[in-house]
Amino acid sequence: MMAWWRRRVPPDDVEKAAPPPQAHMVPLSEVVAALTQRPPAEAAAVTPMPRPEGWFAAPFGPGTPLIPEAINRPRTDTGRPEPRLWDYPVSWNLQPGGQRLVPWAILRSAADAPVIRQCIQVRKRGIIDLGWDITISQDAVEAAQAEGTSRADADSRLRDRFAGDVARLVEFWKEPDRGNGLGFAAWLSALLEEHLVLDAVAIYPRMTYGGELFSYELIDGSTIKPLLTERGGRPLPPHPAYQQIVKGFPRGEFTAAVADDGTVQGLAADQLVYERYNVRTWTPYGYSPVEQALIDMDIYLKRLAWMRDEYTPGVQRESFMVNSGTVHWSPDQLREYERAFNDDVSSNRARWRFLPPGLQPDDSADQGERYKPDYDLHLIKLVASHFGVPLPELGFSEAKGLGSSGWSEGQEAVQHRQGVLPTARWLEALLTGISRRFLGMPRELEFRFLGLEDQDEETADKIVEARVKSGRLTYNEGRDQLGLPRYAIPEADRPAIVTSSGLVFLEGALATQEAQRAAGGHDQTARPGAPGEDRPAQDRPPASDAAKAELATFRRWARKHVGADRRFQFTTERDVVLTLAPDLADDNRVTWKAASPAPKARWAGWEHDQALARHYAPLIADALADAVDAERLARAWLAARGQKAADPGDARSWLDARGIWSRIRDALGRVLRRLWPEAWHLGIRAAQAAATSAPVDWVPGRPATTRRPRGCTPGTADCRTCWTGTASRRSAALRPPG
């Protein structure tokens, strides 16, 4: 074009416009120098800290450190500069494009790649499907409780007080971007796109000319460039903190958002909210899941390209044609014949290859291994792991492996813990902050997502029910987590434990128990060890390290098996575990393999029962030792049968032939015939003591104490005669089995 112009218009005929009066031309070099030069900075005088003499004088010492040469202005109080937040590149604010290692365009393109786009959609659905509301903050309720108000009254008063603000805020958040017609779901979807792809969420609070908030507009985060102070931090108002780069040049600049109390320095219309999830000290930019997955995604895309080439015509060879050497063709002739041959006889995909004379093909590579889907599944898992998305959410499952089905069932809890819950908490803080800054939301209110305990409503109900029954949550706190209205009764704000005997409130339980003990302790429901109750903590055995380790194992298991039908079995004694975790007393997720050595129920004669057992235990042991010589019996068995495994029937016959069982029966009978009536009469007297509150008068092993108690049938001279029939029946129980 310029050559054409020079041919049509001679240079001598071109005339420049005359400059206006009192104007003069300035060379371009002087303009550039005027734009870039700045007054020379004065050398910053730094006041060094004192240095001990020993650092330099000691032999082989550490040496005296160099005196710092400050590049930032020193503080007036210390004479030394504050540290830079990071070693940022020189002239950061002058470079429109910034100094990003990965350009924004690559992240945008990678976000639409297979697998990554699926992961983004899964993460979006996990947040968008949650309910939301403007609720009373827990800090506000606790502050009101500190003033002596019950939780129910505090919550009710706060709700009545801020009912108008709640209605106004809920109405706004139903359509946060009215200018573009974006409801909350669409607006949140666009915000999550910026978060997952760029980790650069830019929200522009568009204000009316009257100073009221009109809408929250989402700005393309790739166009926003953070500016830096001389220390490498964010500039504070009224100085610009962000610039918008459009067409390679700054087109606008904005200050950081205002404080939480609503104070504004400068114009509110000049503010911009810029948030990152992954905040790093050495860069003002975030680190999105898409950027984290780039390396793994690059390998997966290359494998997809290789598989696509497999179906491209002329790429996959079918076999080789070996030239015997009788045909003396040049390489060009060989290639031309190969092309003509494949055009005539080959399919679109497979091609034949003609080799020069003297070359033989080598097919040592195992082609089958290259087509196995295991490696593809491995790459998909690598990519999905950066988003916290399990394979079942992408439509894949483990092809094989131990416990693969159970593993897949537990991945929903993993996704909730790694993906949904952290993002939802971050969004709650973000939306609460901008609501307080620009919408005038009181500090007693907060934005909350509902149902964060679990995606499944039935499982969430089970979780809340278990926590309420164990006293970890009150009834109203449980209803808060489920998004249900609170109960307007004070009992719903008191933690309680649900036991088999009813509801036990934790508040005042110790005082009630002590009062009942002081009154005599005859109330069956209040007495330690009553039927249906667990032993109190002071009566339980001390916890061992093994019990603590098993309890920690259960806690980890419970986090991974939320809502599962499986049960966890404790091998440690039940009372030992309940000493550490009383909330497990009525937890239907646990079972107990080892029972307590003592029964759960105690009665008036419990101590006498124990004394009776201690009295007769050595008598039974001595009777068995006198009846059978165990060592001689073992030698006789080894001599007769050897060390091979014994058949129970053969062993029984061998013992019967030697009269062993009859000797054991006679020896035990002599002791048990004395034990049975004593135990029977002890039970009668314990029942009378429980009914009349009279003490149990009993001494084990004394025949005089077995005489007729009150209530026996008149006319019996000795109560042992009552055992004539019973003793014969119990003697029959001593006969050998089978």
Buried (B, 14 or more C-beta within 10 A) or exposed (E): EEEEEEEEEEEEEEEEEEEEEEEEEEEEEEEEEEEEEEEEEEEBEBEEEEEEEEEEEEEEEEEEEEEBEBEBEBEEEEBBBBEBBBEBEEEBBEEBEBEBEBEBEEBBEBBEBEBBEBBBBBBBBBBBEBEBBBBBBEEBBEBBBEEEBBBBBBBBBBBEBBEEBBEBBEEBBEBBBBEBEBBBEBBBBBBBBBBBBBBBBBBBBBBEEEEEBBBBBBBBBBBBBBBBBEBBBBBEBEBBBBBBBEEEEBEBBBBBBBEEEEEBBBEBBBBBBBBBBEEEEEBBBBBBBBBBBBEBBEBBBEBBEEEEEEEEEEEBBEEBEBBEEEEEBEEEEBEEBBEEBBEEEBEEBBBBEBBEEEEEEEEEEEEEEEEEEEBBBEBBBBBBBBBBBBBBBBEBBBEEEEEEEEBBBBBBBBBBBBBBBEBBEBBBEBBBBBBBBBBEBBEBBBBBBBBBBBBBEEBBBBBBBBBBBBBEBBBBBBBBBBBEEBBEEEEBBBBBBBBEEEEBEEEEEEEEBEEBEEEEEEEBEBBBBBBEBBBBEEEBEEBEEEBBEBBEEBEEBBEEBBBBEEEBEBEBBBBBBBBBBBBBBBBEBBEBEBEBEEEBEBBBBBEBBEBBEEBBEEBBEEBBEEBBEEEEBEEBBEEEBEEEEEEEEEEBEBBEEEEBBBBBBEBBBEBBBBBBBBBBBBBBBBBBBBEEEEEBEBEBBEEEBBEBBEEEEEEEEEBBEBBEEEBEEBBEEBEEEE
